[in-house]
């Protein structure tokens, strides 16, 4: 036992020698728990008594805004957190406004009344906005996550006040822990800019990445219309989060996501009995998994995906979802989305490097 604890401690020190990621993990857990708690307060729920998804929206906005925020000073972090929460609210509002279209008989006839197609603009932007650095990438992903939360909670135009209340709660819940963490965090290094070797005169690399993710989503929507997937958005999310600037990078990232999910889902299912009998232990497991997720995300995407799968399984069980086929679908639909995304990136819309010819003209290299 002592040897195992020593190995875990050595791994933690290796991946997070200055404890900065652990501090951020604790801050993210605090933001998520605070948003859920504030959204569940009776006086707050009384502002919108008809709907019960306020805590879910606020928790999702605050959680992912805190994950994507990557600044080093309180002012910059606060600014980005507000923008990221607002982007998530905008994504949720966009879905809610278009939700009445889902009642059209034509969409119901072809199995498109679920609303996955409403997510397509945010799927493209989640990749395209990466050209604007860390904040742009976060805003794009928050637009998608906001739509995803609205999709999951079935928001409609009448729910726009609820989105506004959730936004205010999320801002408070995410900003306060960041102000308290202060210099205990370091800024996340900005991702390297897309090399000019992956650009040409027609489309930027980020645009091609957006087209790849969108094509993956369209194929999944068609498959859902034809065969009826359990949770098609899980497959779409795999394509959105796994698409990178190169085909090789996309393949590697998809493999890591698939491996992590296939390991994390069974571990999460094993924790389900605790959800009903030991809720405090479950909360501790979720908090620990959040810290591991943040620590592993930059360098070990497979471990991060495994930790998040555990969190997802437990939170779904706590929210009342106990169907094993639905929970297991997280694994096989991630596999489906990852496989489609890899095929799109390698064979259908490949992002190939370009090079200068001897005449000084940029030409595309086909490999």
C-alpha positions in Angstrom: 0.0 0.0 0.0 2.8 2.4 0.9 4.5 1.7 -2.3 1.3 2.3 -4.4 0.8 5.6 -2.6 4.4 6.6 -3.3 4.0 5.9 -7.0 0.8 7.9 -7.1 2.5 10.8 -5.3 5.5 10.6 -7.7 3.2 10.7 -10.7 1.4 13.7 -9.4 4.7 15.5 -8.8 5.8 14.6 -12.3 2.8 15.9 -14.1 2.2 18.9 -11.8 5.4 19.8 -10.0 4.3 23.2 -8.9 0.8 22.2 -7.8 -0.7 24.8 -10.2 -3.0 22.3 -11.9 -4.1 20.9 -8.6 -5.1 24.4 -7.5 -7.0 24.9 -10.7 -8.7 21.5 -10.3 -9.9 22.5 -6.8 -11.1 25.9 -8.2 -13.1 24.2 -10.9 -14.7 21.8 -8.5 -15.6 24.7 -6.3 -17.1 26.7 -9.2 -19.2 23.7 -10.4 -20.4 22.8 -6.9 -21.1 26.5 -6.1 -23.1 27.0 -9.3 -25.2 23.8 -8.6 -25.8 24.9 -5.0 -26.8 28.4 -6.0 -29.1 27.1 -8.8 -30.8 24.8 -6.3 -31.5 27.5 -3.7 -35.3 27.8 -3.2 -35.3 31.6 -3.5 -33.4 31.4 -6.7 -35.5 28.7 -8.2 -38.6 30.8 -7.3 -37.4 33.3 -10.0 -38.3 30.7 -12.6 -40.5 28.1 -10.8 -41.7 26.3 -14.0 -38.4 24.9 -15.0 -36.0 22.6 -13.1 -32.9 22.8 -15.2 -31.5 26.0 -13.7 -28.8 24.3 -11.6 -27.7 22.1 -14.6 -27.3 25.1 -16.9 -25.4 27.2 -14.3 -23.2 24.3 -13.3 -22.3 23.6 -16.9 -21.6 27.2 -17.8 -19.4 27.7 -14.7 -17.6 24.3 -15.0 -16.4 24.6 -18.6 -15.7 28.3 -18.4 -13.3 27.5 -15.6 -11.7 24.7 -17.6 -11.1 26.8 -20.7 -10.0 29.9 -18.8 -6.2 30.1 -18.9 -4.9 33.5 -17.8 -2.4 34.3 -15.1 -3.8 37.5 -13.5 -7.1 38.0 -11.7 -8.2 40.8 -14.0 -7.6 38.8 -17.2 -9.1 35.6 -15.7 -12.2 37.4 -14.6 -12.7 39.0 -18.0 -12.3 35.7 -19.8 -14.6 33.9 -17.3 -17.4 36.4 -18.0 -16.9 36.1 -21.7 -16.8 32.3 -21.6 -20.0 32.1 -19.5 -21.7 34.5 -21.9 -20.6 32.4 -24.9 -22.2 29.3 -23.2 -25.4 31.3 -22.6 -25.4 32.5 -26.2 -25.1 28.9 -27.4 -28.0 27.8 -25.2 -30.1 30.8 -26.3 -29.5 30.0 -30.0 -30.7 26.4 -29.5 -33.7 27.6 -27.5 -34.8 30.1 -30.2 -34.7 27.5 -32.9 -36.3 24.7 -30.8 -39.9 25.4 -32.1 -38.8 24.3 -35.5 -38.4 20.7 -34.1 -42.2 20.4 -34.1 -42.4 20.7 -37.9 -43.9 17.5 -39.4 -41.2 17.3 -42.1 -38.4 17.1 -39.5 -40.3 14.5 -37.5 -40.9 12.4 -40.6 -37.2 12.2 -41.3 -36.1 11.7 -37.6 -34.6 15.2 -37.3 -36.8 16.4 -34.4 -34.2 15.7 -31.8 -32.4 18.9 -32.5 -28.8 17.7 -33.2 -28.7 19.7 -36.5 -29.1 22.9 -34.5 -25.7 22.3 -33.1 -24.0 22.3 -36.5 -23.0 26.1 -36.5 -21.4 25.7 -33.1 -19.6 22.5 -34.1 -17.9 24.5 -36.9 -17.1 27.5 -34.7 -15.7 25.3 -32.0 -12.8 24.5 -34.4 -12.7 27.6 -36.5 -12.4 30.0 -33.6 -9.1 28.3 -32.5 -7.4 30.7 -34.9 -7.9 33.4 -32.2 -5.9 31.7 -29.5 -6.8 30.3 -26.1 -9.8 32.6 -25.6 -11.1 32.0 -29.2 -10.9 28.3 -28.7 -12.7 28.5 -25.4 -15.5 30.7 -26.8 -16.0 28.3 -29.7 -16.3 25.3 -27.4 -18.5 27.2 -24.9 -20.9 28.0 -27.8 -21.1 24.3 -28.5 -21.4 23.3 -24.8 -24.2 25.9 -24.3 -26.1 24.4 -27.1 -25.4 20.9 -25.8 -26.8 21.8 -22.4 -29.9 23.4 -24.0 -30.3 20.2 -26.1 -30.1 18.0 -23.0 -32.6 20.1 -21.0 -35.0 20.7 -23.8 -35.0 24.5 -23.7 -37.5 26.6 -25.7 -37.9 30.3 -26.3 -39.9 30.6 -23.1 -36.8 29.5 -21.2 -34.7 32.5 -22.1 -35.1 34.1 -18.6 -33.8 30.9 -17.2 -30.7 31.1 -19.4 -30.1 34.7 -18.1 -30.4 33.6 -14.5 -28.0 30.7 -15.1 -25.5 33.1 -16.7 -25.5 35.3 -13.6 -25.1 32.4 -11.3 -22.3 30.9 -13.4 -20.4 34.2 -13.5 -20.5 34.5 -9.7 -19.6 30.8 -9.1 -16.7 30.9 -11.5 -15.2 34.3 -10.7 -15.2 34.1 -6.9 -13.0 31.0 -6.7 -10.6 32.5 -9.3 -10.2 35.7 -7.3 -9.5 33.6 -4.2 -6.9 31.3 -5.9 -4.9 34.4 -6.9 -1.2 33.7 -7.7 -1.7 30.0 -6.9 -2.2 29.4 -10.6 0.0 29.9 -13.7 -1.3 30.8 -17.1 -1.7 27.9 -19.6 0.7 28.3 -22.5 -1.0 29.4 -25.6 -1.2 26.7 -28.3 1.3 27.1 -31.0 -0.1 28.9 -34.1 -1.0 26.8 -37.0 2.1 26.7 -39.1 2.0 28.4 -42.5 2.7 25.0 -44.1 -0.9 24.1 -43.4 -2.4 27.2 -45.0 -3.3 28.0 -48.6 -4.9 30.9 -50.4 -8.4 29.5 -50.2 -9.0 28.1 -46.7 -7.3 28.5 -43.4 -6.4 25.3 -41.5 -9.0 26.2 -38.8 -11.7 26.4 -41.4 -10.8 23.0 -42.7 -10.9 21.7 -39.1 -14.3 23.1 -38.8 -15.5 21.5 -42.0 -14.1 18.1 -40.7 -15.9 18.4 -37.4 -19.1 19.5 -39.2 -18.9 16.7 -41.7 -18.5 14.2 -38.9 -21.6 15.7 -37.1 -23.7 15.5 -40.3 -22.9 11.8 -40.8 -23.8 11.1 -37.2 -27.1 13.0 -37.6 -27.9 10.9 -40.7 -27.1 7.7 -38.9 -29.3 8.8 -36.0 -32.1 9.5 -38.4 -31.8 6.1 -40.1 -31.0 3.9 -37.1 -31.8 5.9 -34.0 -28.7 6.2 -31.8 -29.0 6.4 -28.0 -27.2 9.7 -27.5 -25.9 11.0 -30.8 -24.4 14.1 -29.2 -21.8 12.0 -27.5 -20.6 10.8 -30.9 -20.7 14.4 -32.2 -18.8 15.7 -29.2 -16.0 13.1 -29.8 -15.6 14.6 -33.3 -15.6 18.2 -32.0 -13.0 17.6 -29.3 -10.8 15.3 -31.2 -10.2 17.2 -34.4 -6.8 18.7 -34.6 -4.7 20.6 -37.2 -3.3 17.4 -38.8 -4.7 14.1 -39.8 -2.1 12.3 -37.7 -2.9 14.5 -34.7 -6.6 13.8 -35.1 -6.0 10.0 -35.3 -3.8 10.1 -32.2 -6.2 12.2 -30.2 -9.2 10.1 -31.2 -7.3 6.9 -30.1 -6.5 8.5 -26.8 -10.2 9.6 -26.3 -11.5 6.1 -27.2 -9.0 4.4 -24.9 -9.7 6.7 -22.0 -13.5 6.4 -22.5 -13.4 2.6 -22.7 -11.5 2.5 -19.4 -13.4 5.3 -17.6 -16.9 4.1 -18.4 -16.6 0.7 -16.6 -14.9 2.4 -13.7 -17.8 4.9 -13.5 -20.3 2.1 -13.7 -18.6 0.4 -10.8 -19.1 3.5 -8.7 -22.9 3.6 -9.4 -23.9 1.6 -6.3 -22.3 4.3 -4.2 -24.5 7.0 -5.7 -27.5 5.7 -3.7 -25.8 4.5 -0.5 -22.8 6.8 0.0 -23.4 10.2 -1.6 -20.6 11.8 0.3 -18.1 9.3 -1.1 -19.5 9.9 -4.6 -19.0 13.6 -4.2 -15.4 13.0 -3.1 -14.8 10.7 -6.1 -16.2 13.4 -8.5 -14.0 16.1 -7.0 -10.9 13.9 -7.2 -11.7 12.9 -10.8 -12.1 16.7 -11.7 -8.6 17.3 -10.3 -7.2 14.4 -12.2 -8.9 15.6 -15.3 -7.4 19.1 -15.1 -3.9 17.8 -14.2 -3.8 15.2 -17.1 -5.6 17.3 -19.8 -2.5 19.1 -21.2 -0.2 16.0 -21.5 -2.3 12.9 -21.1 -5.5 13.2 -23.0 -6.4 9.6 -22.5 -6.3 9.9 -18.7 -8.3 13.1 -18.8 -11.0 11.4 -21.0 -11.1 8.5 -18.5 -11.5 10.8 -15.6 -14.3 12.7 -17.3 -16.1 9.5 -18.2 -16.1 8.6 -14.5 -17.6 12.0 -13.7 -20.2 11.7 -16.4 -21.3 8.2 -15.3 -21.7 9.3 -11.7 -23.5 12.6 -12.4 -25.9 10.9 -14.8 -26.7 8.4 -12.1 -27.2 11.1 -9.5 -29.6 12.9 -11.8 -31.7 9.8 -12.1 -30.3 8.0 -15.2 -29.7 4.4 -14.2 -30.2 2.6 -17.6 -27.1 0.6 -18.3 -27.6 0.6 -22.1 -27.8 4.4 -22.0 -24.7 4.7 -19.8 -22.7 2.1 -21.9 -23.7 4.1 -25.0 -21.2 6.7 -23.9 -18.4 4.2 -24.8 -19.6 2.8 -28.1 -20.9 6.1 -29.4 -17.6 7.8 -28.6 -16.0 5.0 -30.5 -18.4 5.6 -33.4 -17.8 9.4 -33.5 -14.0 8.9 -33.2 -13.9 6.4 -36.1 -15.9 8.7 -38.3 -13.8 11.7 -37.5 -10.6 9.8 -38.3 -12.0 8.7 -41.7 -13.0 12.3 -42.4 -9.6 13.7 -41.5 -7.6 11.1 -43.4 -9.6 10.4 -46.5 -12.5 12.9 -47.1 -11.3 16.4 -46.0 -7.6 15.9 -45.4 -5.5 18.8 -44.2 -2.3 18.4 -46.2 0.8 20.6 -45.9 1.7 23.0 -48.6 5.2 24.0 -49.7 6.9 26.6 -51.8 7.8 25.5 -55.3 11.0 26.6 -57.1 9.0 29.4 -58.7 8.0 30.8 -55.3 4.4 29.6 -55.7 2.8 27.7 -52.9 1.8 24.3 -54.0 0.0 21.5 -52.1 1.8 18.4 -51.2 -0.3 15.2 -51.5 0.9 12.4 -49.3 
